[in-house]
């Protein structure tokens, strides 16, 4: 892009002067300022500008590329919860937001979302500030800065965020016009996601906890779901959570599948619906009122005393979180956590317990409730979201370890049946469409999602939108991307929706937007596809180049199903097939060769990387073996492998396609992983 002659030396005072009068409809943000303006060398050479808006708690950071790199646009990232405006520099280099933006001809912008109070639903702050107004003001002011630095020109802007940041991105797309040109919300929820996605998952975790290894194995490569023999209560719980949208293939990670954001969300349910928990344990129609339900075996109400305070060993740093969708909800805990992180109790509970509270019943702190992130033997670990130890708690005080509220909320989704457009709730309706269970006086889902979007989700998008959704998402069930697509189609019409909206489903990807994968043989990051979305958005808006089409899919009983072949699937993710001896499963003896075949097809661009991930016996060890290939749209790798010890092995192949076509670029590489099973028996003599 050829820009007018620029003045890269213009100082911060002149930049602010050039902005006045700052013509913006939002009176709250009419007085911007710049307090830092300097050149930095890391992670790449750039000009850094920091500022905010007088009489507000809104701050921003703007990272400018060189004049040679800049192509007249900015990318703006929004975190799930209002967080720091200093997160960008700390990102891993492979998916570094600043490096990627500058490599895409864009400046990079981030804000603190209006500050912590703006994002606190109990602060009384106007939710629209954190939802989109603070970000919009920073975007509009940044446009003026970019014009002042690079010369007068049309500045294009693109907003993106995941999970809660996806809500905020959608809120911006629906409630602003002309501030941004395109949007890339990812791993998004519906207006009924909170708390129902988490409650359904927690209910299944409780009931299925002794069978989840079997379930994970059945839905792994070469497994047999039909061979599962679950008891009646287990089968009912499995079907319930699956029909709600939990991907069965995602149970492989159940051992580390903790409360996630539910620890920050479920107390809001208790606060908004204060009679629910008592009704749950006493009123017919609720699980807790059924005396034969297993939930009574898992209920803990342990009366004991505080024996010792356990001190934290490190001082938390307020900006230590990255703003990722899997940890942004912890930020308030990081900023507020006290030095005391746990108490040792005089007695311990040996059974299964999750999501408990510590009610103080004696001493000067009586009446207070401490939420716990976990219980390990006689240690009750404080949930940092509450800021640590309550006032005046002392050793010897009487307390009750109680998980009653958390157990009650696990079936809250049964008592929140929305309209017919939410088909996953059909399992809780009778033949006439009426709810099977007692209903609460309010649908909390729309109220809780509105805290992030600022207003009710309507589907009235302004600008181009590409949604990136993960098919193994356990925190934002994948069908919700389809729900939003239908909401847009209903609001602006099917033709207009097809002209402005794309949905890309990314297989074998979880909710998190960190590049590191806890289970590299099972999952890949979706970040390369997200980078592709941002670049294709820019080309779509600025040059009229149509982006990759919406992934071909259908929703069946809450599950999103995509075609097996790359030609049919669409989207941008490559498709990889791994077979052993011609199938997903092979049985051999020690030392016998297995024919391994990997076929990778790029839907967009070319396959540039194939890495075999070999799991040791029974999946206990993982290491990676890169395969040398020539970049191509279709790549086939064949090999033979044998095993020296008996056991069950999984051979995974991770592939990456460079969607922009430049094999040497580390950015915009969409990944996928395929997997096959080998069962090795002892050699007979």
Secondary structure, 3 states (H helix, E strand, C coil): CCCCCCCCCCCHHHHHHHHCCCCCCCHHHCCEEEEEEEEECCCCCEEEEEEEECCCCCEEEEEECCCCCCCCEEEEECCCCCCCCCCHHHCCHHHCHHHHHHHCCEEEEEECCCCCHHHCCCCCCCHHHHHHHHHHHHHHHHHHHHHHHHCCCCCEEEEEEECHHHHHHHHHHHHCCCCCCEEEEECCCCCCCCCHHHHHHHHHHHHHCCCHHHHHHHCCCCCCHHHCCCCHHHHHHHHHHHHHCCCHHHHHHHHHCCCCCHHHHHHHHHHHCCCHHHHHHHCCCCHHHCCCCCHHHHCCEEEEEEEEEEECCCCCCCCCCCCCCCCHHHHHHHHHCCCEEEEEECCCCCCCCCCCEEEECCCCCCCCEEEEEEEECCEEEECHHHCCCCCCCCCCCEEEEECHHHHHHCCHHHHCCCCCCCHHHHHHECCCCCECCCCCCCCHHHHHHHHHHCCCCCCCCCCEEEEEEECCCCCCCCHHHHHHHHHHHHHHCHHHHHHHEEEEEECCCCCCCCCCCCCCCCCCCCHHHHHHHHHHHHHHHHHCCCCCCCCCEEEECCEEEECCCHHHHCCCCCEEEEEECCECEEEEECCCCEEEEEEEECCCCEEEEEEEEEECHHHCCEEEEEECCCCECEEEEEEEECCCCCEEEEEEEEEEEECCCCCCCCCCEEEEEEEEEEEEECCCC
